[in-house]
Amino acid sequence: MENNFKMVAKTFFGFEEILAKELQMLGAQNVEQGVRMVSFKGDKGFMYKANLALRTALKILKPIYFFKANNEQALYKGISGVNWSKLLNANQTFVIDATVHSEYFNHSEFVSQKCKDAIVDQFRERTGQRPSIDKVFPDLRINIHIDKDQVSVALDTSGNSLHQRGYRTATNIAPINEVLAAGILLLSGWDGQGDFLDPMCGSGTFLAEAAMIACNIPANINRKEFAFEKWNDWDNDLFDSISDSLLKRVREFHYTIKGYDKAPSAVQKAKDNIKNANLDEYITIDEKNFFDTEKTSQGKLHMVFNPPYDERLDIHMEEFYKSIGDTLKKNYPGTNAWFITANLEALKYVGLKPSRKIKLFNASLEARLVKYEMYEGSKRTKFQVTDDSSENSESVTKDEIAE
């Protein structure tokens, strides 16, 4: 059996605990949380499994070499210390992604160029030939991370960010990132044990991620390609075996997942994406204005949505957010309603007190994920007061990759 090796799963700041739990449930060993990352150990099969199944990971890296460098000569020498011919041949392509937090190196582009030179020169000296750079579809994607004088060299096992699940071909204005959506759902406590509603579903991202969580469907089962498929040790039979094993864990879902949107174009895009994800048997989408709807579920309803911000659509802020609060209060008893907004001023117009308020970032916008608990049988909304200054307030701040 192949020996286990260390890997690093990259994520948003604040999602580390959720990601660590995902890894532990998958069977990872030596799981340790860091900042925007969780390290773990597993074999090649687990590397495939992590890429296929993790919902809150952005990338899975495989570290292969560490050294110290405080100038360009030391960086060049360190990269030259790797035997690149074991990972690449002269007829293949590669690309380097560099992240730099160091007083010794100011620009990631410079670091990438210097590392590229070291690799190319090694091939020229040994074979007289050199591999080429391909920024779009490289055979090998190399990740260089410099923190002060500590240099980590890793292979990017994923390729494109894992938020690119493969099902979303049609989008609306500023769609929510799939990893961020999955993380919000997990933060909200969604586990598939009840009815779910996204009343402003846009292109359907929350719906798709909610269905995959509810049915335990691997997050990236629809993805077309992973970087490791181009590696010299790619094992197609092992990958198929891992995929089949994950799919055997899919569970039945006995509740409803519904989406509303008042825009016919959004409804069609959402339906297309849900069909692409092979999730249409679990999800229904209707053209409805949330403010004209009421709860149809008998039991507890779990609601998560991403209302429009002033930055994206022309809305009357005060009236719009007041309507959100009025609709929840009058028409949705027995509902845990969560939504994310980057319009912090607008929250005061909802007219309800959130029982939870979590700080985060949606792209470059500071936002809040808020929860409103709507109880059955009472016109008064019961709540736990939580604000940003409270010692009980939660802060889950994260950077998001631009889509």
Rosetta blueprint (number, residue, H / E / L):
1 M L
2 E L
3 N L
4 N L
5 F E
6 K E
7 M E
8 V E
9 A E
10 K E
11 T L
12 F L
13 F L
14 G L
15 F L
16 E H
17 E H
18 I H
19 L H
20 A H
21 K H
22 E H
23 L H
24 Q H
25 M H
26 L H
27 G L
28 A L
29 Q E
30 N E
31 V E
32 E E
33 Q E
34 G L
35 V L
36 R L
37 M E
38 V E
39 S E
40 F E
41 K E
42 G E
43 D L
44 K H
45 G H
46 F H
47 M H
48 Y H
49 K H
50 A H
51 N H
52 L H
53 A H
54 L L
55 R L
56 T L
57 A L
58 L L
59 K E
60 I E
61 L E
62 K E
63 P E
64 I E
65 Y E
66 F E
67 F E
68 K E
69 A L
70 N L
71 N L
72 E H
73 Q H
74 A H
75 L H
76 Y H
77 K H
78 G H
79 I H
80 S H
81 G L
82 V L
83 N L
84 W H
85 S H
86 K H
87 L L
88 L L
89 N L
90 A L
91 N L
92 Q L
93 T E
94 F E
95 V E
96 I E
97 D E
98 A E
99 T E
100 V E
101 H E
102 S L
103 E L
104 Y L
105 F L
106 N L
107 H L
108 S H
109 E H
110 F H
111 V H
112 S H
113 Q H
114 K H
115 C H
116 K H
117 D H
118 A H
119 I H
120 V H
121 D H
122 Q H
123 F H
124 R H
125 E H
126 R H
127 T H
128 G L
129 Q L
130 R L
131 P L
132 S E
133 I E
134 D L
135 K L
136 V L
137 F L
138 P L
139 D L
140 L E
141 R E
142 I E
143 N E
144 I E
145 H E
146 I E
147 D E
148 K L
149 D L
150 Q E
151 V E
152 S E
153 V E
154 A E
155 L E
156 D E
157 T L
158 S L
159 G L
160 N L
161 S L
162 L L
163 H L
164 Q L
165 R L
166 G L
167 Y L
168 R L
169 T L
170 A L
171 T L
172 N L
173 I L
174 A L
175 P L
176 I L
177 N L
178 E H
179 V H
180 L H
181 A H
182 A H
183 G H
184 I H
185 L H
186 L H
187 L H
188 S L
189 G L
190 W L
191 D L
192 G L
193 Q L
194 G L
195 D E
196 F E
197 L E
198 D E
199 P L
200 M L
201 C L
202 G L
203 S L
204 G L
205 T H
206 F H
207 L H
208 A H
209 E H
210 A H
211 A H
212 M H
213 I H
214 A H
215 C H
216 N L
217 I L
218 P L
219 A L
220 N L
221 I L
222 N L
223 R L
224 K L
225 E L
226 F L
227 A H
228 F H
229 E H
230 K H
231 W L
232 N L
233 D L
234 W L
235 D L
236 N H
237 D H
238 L H
239 F H
240 D H
241 S H
242 I H
243 S H
244 D H
245 S H
246 L H
247 L H
248 K L
249 R L
250 V L
251 R L
252 E L
253 F L
254 H L
255 Y L
256 T L
257 I E
258 K E
259 G E
260 Y E
261 D E
262 K L
263 A L
264 P H
265 S H
266 A H
267 V H
268 Q H
269 K H
270 A H
271 K H
272 D H
273 N H
274 I H
275 K H
276 N H
277 A L
278 N L
279 L L
280 D L
281 E L
282 Y L
283 I E
284 T E
285 I E
286 D E
287 E E
288 K L
289 N L
290 F H
291 F H
292 D H
293 T L
294 E L
295 K L
296 T L
297 S L
298 Q L
299 G L
300 K L
301 L E
302 H E
303 M E
304 V E
305 F E
306 N L
307 P L
308 P L
309 Y L
310 D L
311 E L
312 R L
313 L L
314 D L
315 I L
316 H L
317 M H
318 E H
319 E H
320 F H
321 Y H
322 K H
323 S H
324 I H
325 G H
326 D H
327 T H
328 L H
329 K H
330 K H
331 N H
332 Y L
333 P L
334 G L
335 T E
336 N E
337 A E
338 W E
339 F E
340 I E
341 T E
342 A L
343 N L
344 L H
345 E H
346 A H
347 L H
348 K H
349 Y H
350 V L
351 G L
352 L L
353 K L
354 P L
355 S L
356 R E
357 K E
358 I E
359 K E
360 L E
361 F E
362 N E
363 A L
364 S L
365 L E
366 E E
367 A E
368 R E
369 L E
370 V E
371 K E
372 Y E
373 E E
374 M E
375 Y L
376 E L
377 G L
378 S L
379 K L
380 R L
381 T L
382 K L
383 F L
384 Q L
385 V L
386 T L
387 D L
388 D L
389 S L
390 S L
391 E L
392 N L
393 S L
394 E E
395 S E
396 V L
397 T L
398 K L
399 D L
400 E L
401 I L
402 A L
403 E L
